Amino acid sequence: MAAYDGPAAWVRLAGTPGVGRETARKLLAAFGLPENIFSASRRSLCEVVSERIAASLAAEPSTELHGLIERTLEWMAQPGNSMVTLADADYPSLLLNIPDPPLLFYAKGNCALLHALSVAIVGSRNATAQGVQNAEKFAASLSTAGLHTVSGMALGIDGAAHRGSLQMFTGGHGGGSTVAVIGTGIDIVYPARHRELAHAIAEHGCIVSEYALGTPALAANFPRRNRIISGLARGTLVVEAAVHSGSLITARTAIEQGREVFAIPGSIHSPLAKGCHQLIRQGAKLVESAQDILEELTPFLAHAPAPAAAAADAPAADEHPLLAAMGYDPVDADTLAARSGFDLAALGAHMLDLELEGLVEVLPGNTYRRLH
């Protein structure tokens, strides 16, 4: 049998057919390091696992698994790349204490961030403009206070949270950077349009994955990685979420892990606010600014400067009259015309100007929503 030790033995254990996370932990508890598992007798293995799994462990690795081991060792030899296992002293303590910690994970970038005080920020992939803005502002404010953000590098809220942290961190405005926990192999960028963002996170933050190199974007893997997103953070902020969404899975895992859960309320008419409202009814803390989060995390903060407001600024006294007439719920053109006294032609022209200024967004059905 080929000799494997160190990282190679861990990759072999994770890739052995029939060996999942729970089985791997049972084997490690019984035999210690993976190399001890592979040198154990078939009889000893059968005392811990089934005959079928014992046979898989005793067999020579397949050509495919051998190739994966070789590629992983080559990947680890590159600057900034590392693998962290349950046996390592630098395994993040917060993650180690969740009910189902990953057997091992791959990291690209600054692994020290995995031990720092962080807040997970998650939400819809199909976020509204206001949701994206909220995620960026909250992440930026938390960064200014010295906190790092953790998210999943998905489109929408996740990407906005990463960008908000990076803008402050790389601009020299704050001490907090960002961690991306992805649902593919760490050598794959998904979604592809986040390639530039992924490179920036690898340079200034850290990318983490528990999946083997080359693992494609499989739907089942994304909900599983959510326990790592919440597991690395002291609290999870849900910005926008439908009632049935991956963001609520992350919130539930945070609750199971004994972590704080925060939610931003929204319009009662917005489907993307319903998940947040459900969390608030179930006990999540309603937040309107980053300060609301910092208040809950005070025991973990040595020195936290007052963050910039993450909620929308108070309206200026000379704001456009249409903004005052809109309120913050979506409103259709006819209703807005009746409220404001503008005819539809003038209304359309003014709303176009406000949209270009980033003050409103146009929704389906010729409706508008105020952003500031």
N, C-alpha and C positions, 0 to 999 in steps of 0.2 A: 504494500500500500504506500502511495506517495506520502512523504512527510509534510505536514503543514503545521505551522505554529504561528503565534502572534496574530497579526491582522488577517493573514491568510486563513487561519483556522476559524476565526470568527465569520468570515465571509462564507466559508464552506458550511459552517453550522447553519447560518441563516438561509443558505441556498439548498440545503438537503431536503429532498422531497418528503412531505409529511410533517416537517418540523416547523410549527408555527411559534409565535412568541411565547405562549404559555408552556408548550412542550420544551422549548429551549430553556426557559427559566427552571423547569423541573430538572432538566439534565444538568444545568450549571450548579443547582443546589446540591445535587447528588455527587457530581464528579469534579466540580471546580472549573478550571479553565477548559475551553473547547478541545485543546490538544489531549487533555485527559479523557474526554469523551470518546475521541477517535482511537485512543489506545486501549480503551476498556474492552473486556471480553464481551462476546455476544450474550453470554449468560447474565453478566452484570447489567448490561443495557436493558435486557428484558425484565429486570426487576423494577425498572423505572418507566419504560415505554413499551408499546406493543411490539410483537415479533416483526411486524411489517416495518415499523420505523427503525427498529434495531438493525434490520437487514439493510436499510437505506444508509444508516450511519456506518455500517461495517463495509459497505461496498466502496469501490473506487469512485471518486467523483466523475461524473459524466464529462465528456469533452466540452460541453457547453459550460458547465460549472467551472471546470479547470480554466477555460478561457476567461470567464468572469473574474476569477481570482487574479489571474495575470494582469488583466486590464485595471483592476482595482489597485493593485500594487503600483502599477505604472502611474495611475492617477494620483495616488498618495505621494509619489515622489516629486510631484510638481509643487512649486512654491504656493503657499496659502491653502493647500488642500490637506485635510486630515480626516481620520475616522476615530470616533469616540465610542467606547464600548462600556457595558455595565461594570467591567472590571477596572476601569480607569478612574484614578483619583480625581480627575478634572471633569467627571460626568456632572452636569448641572444638578445641584441638590434639589431644586424645585421640581425638576423633571423626574428625578429619581423617586420622588415621593408620590407620584400619581399612581393610580391603581394599575395602569398598564404601560410602564415605561418602555420605550423602544429598546430592543436588544442591543442595537448599535445604530449610530447615525453618521452620516457624512456631512462635513462642514467645509465651506469655502469662504475664507475671509477671516475676520477677527473673532475667534472663539471666546475671547474674554467677555464679549457682550452677552453670552449665554448665561453668565453668572450675575449680570447686573440687574438692577431694578427696572422692570419693564411693564408696559401695559399692552395687551393685545387689542388691536382695532380691527374689526371685521364688519362686513355688511354686503349688500347686494352687488352682484356683478353688473346688473342693469340699473345702476344708481342714477338718481336725478342730479342735475347740476348743483342743487343745494346740498345734497348728500356728499358729493365729491368735495365741495368746498368745506363742509363741516369736518370731514375726515382729515383734510389737509391742515385745517386750522387747529384742530385738536392735537394732531401729531406734532405740529410745529410748536405749540404752546407747551406740550409735555417735554419736547426736546429742550426747549429753553429752560425748563425746570430741572433738566438733567436726567430725565427718564428716557429710556429707549422704547421703541414700539416693535411689536411682533405682529406680523400678518402673513397672508398666504400668497402674495404676489399675483392674485387673480385680477381680472379687469374690475373697474368700478372702485368700490370703497378701498379694497386692499391696496391697489396701486396708488391711490391718492394718499393713503396713510404713509406708505413708504416714501413717496415724494415729499410730503410735508416734513418728515423727519430729516431727510437728506438735504433739503433746501436750507434748513437751519444749521445742520451739522457742518455741511461743506462750506456754508457762508460765514462760519465763525460766530454764529449768533447763539449757539447753545451746545450743551454737552452730550445730548442724546442722539444716538444713531438708530439703526433699524435692523431687524432680523426677519428674513423671509423663510417660512417653512413651506416647502413645495411638495406637490403630490406626484412628482415624477422622479426619475433618476437625476442626480445632481448635475449630470453632464448634459441635461436637456433643458432648454428654456421653453416654458409653456406658461401663458400663450406667447407665440412667436413675436408679437408686437411689443412685448416687454423685454426684448433682448437688451436694449440700451439700459433700461432700468435694472435688469439683472446684473449687468456689468458694473453699474454704479454701486449696487448693494454689495457685490463681492469685493469691491475696492474699499468702500467706506463702512460697510456693515458686515453681515454674515448671512450666508444662505445655508439652509439645513434640509436634509432629506434622510428618511429612514429606508428609502427604497434603493435597490441595487442599481448600479450604473446601467444605463440603457433602458430602464423601465419607462415605457411610454405613458401618455396621459390616459389612465384608465379611470372610469367614473367611480368605481368602488374605493379607489385609493384616497380620494380627496376628503371624504368624511372621516376616514381613519386618521389622517394627518392632523385633523382639527384638535385632537387631544394634546398634541405637541404644541400647537399654537397657544392654547390656554395654559398648558403645563409649564411653559417657560415664563409666564407672566404672573404678576401679583393680582391682576384684575383684567377683565375683558370688557371692552366698550363695543356695543353694537350700535352702529350709526343708522343704517337702514336695513330692514329685513322683512320679507314676506312671512306669513305665518308658517309656511312649510319651506324652510330654507336651510342651507348649510350653516349659516350664521347662528341660527338657533341651536344647531347641534354643538357648535363651539361654546355657546353660552351654557348649555346643559352640562358639557364636560367640565367647564369652569366651576359650576355649582358642585358637581360630584367631587371635584378636586379641592373643594373648600376655599375657592378663590372668590374675590368680589366680582359682581357683574353690574355693569352700568349700561344705560340705554338712553338715547336721545329721542324725545317725543317728536311727533310730527302731526301733520294734518289728519283729522279723522277721516278724510276722504281718500287718503293715499294708501294703496295696498302695501307700500314699502314701509309704512309706519305701523302697520298692524302687529308685526312681529315684535317691535320695540314696545308697543303698548301692552302686549301680552306679557312680556318679561317684567315690565313695571308692575303690572297687577300681581305677578308672582313673587315680587319682592326685590327686583333689581332697582338700583338707585337711579332715579331720574336725574339727568345731568343737563345743564345748559351751558356750562363752561368747563374748561380744564381744571379750574380751581375746585370744582365739585369733586373731581377725581382725586386731586391732591389732598383734599381734606381727609378722605378715607385712607390714603396711603401715608399719612403723616408719621405713623410709627416706624416706617421704613425709610423715611427721608431724613438725612442729616441736616442738610441745608437746601431749601428749595426756594429760589427767588420767585416772586409773584409773576405768573405767566401772563402773556398777552391774552386778552379775551378771545375765546374760541367761538363764542356765539356771535350772531350778527350784531353789528354795532347799532346803537340807538339811532333812529332816523334823524337826520339833520332837520333843522327848523325850516330850511328853504328847499326841502325835497320836492320832487315833481308831484303835482296833485294827483296824478294817476296812481302813484305808489301808495298814497294815503287811502285812495279809494279801493285799492285792491285788497288790502289786508294780506294775510299770509296763506290763505287757502286758495286753491285753484278757482278761477272765475272765468266764465265765458264772456265773449266780446259783447253780446247784447246786454248782459247784466252790468258789465263794467261801464258801458256807454250810458246806461240809465243812472248809475251811481254818480258818474263824473260830469255828465252833461255834454260830453264830447260826442259829435256824430261819428258814425262808424269809419268814415274815410279819414278824419283827423285822428281818431283813436288808433287806427292801423299804422299811421305814420309815426305817431308818438311811441307806440309800443315797439316798433322796429328800432327806433333810436335807443330805447331803454334796453332792448335785447342786445344791441351792439355794445352798449356800455356794461353789459354783464349784470344788469340790475333785475331783469326778469328772464324767464324762460318760457318758450312756447311749448304747450303740451298738445297731444292729439285732440281733435275735436274743436279746434280754434279756441282753446282755453289758455289762460296765462297763469303763471305763478310768480310771485315776488321772491327775489333771492336776497334782498337786503332791506 
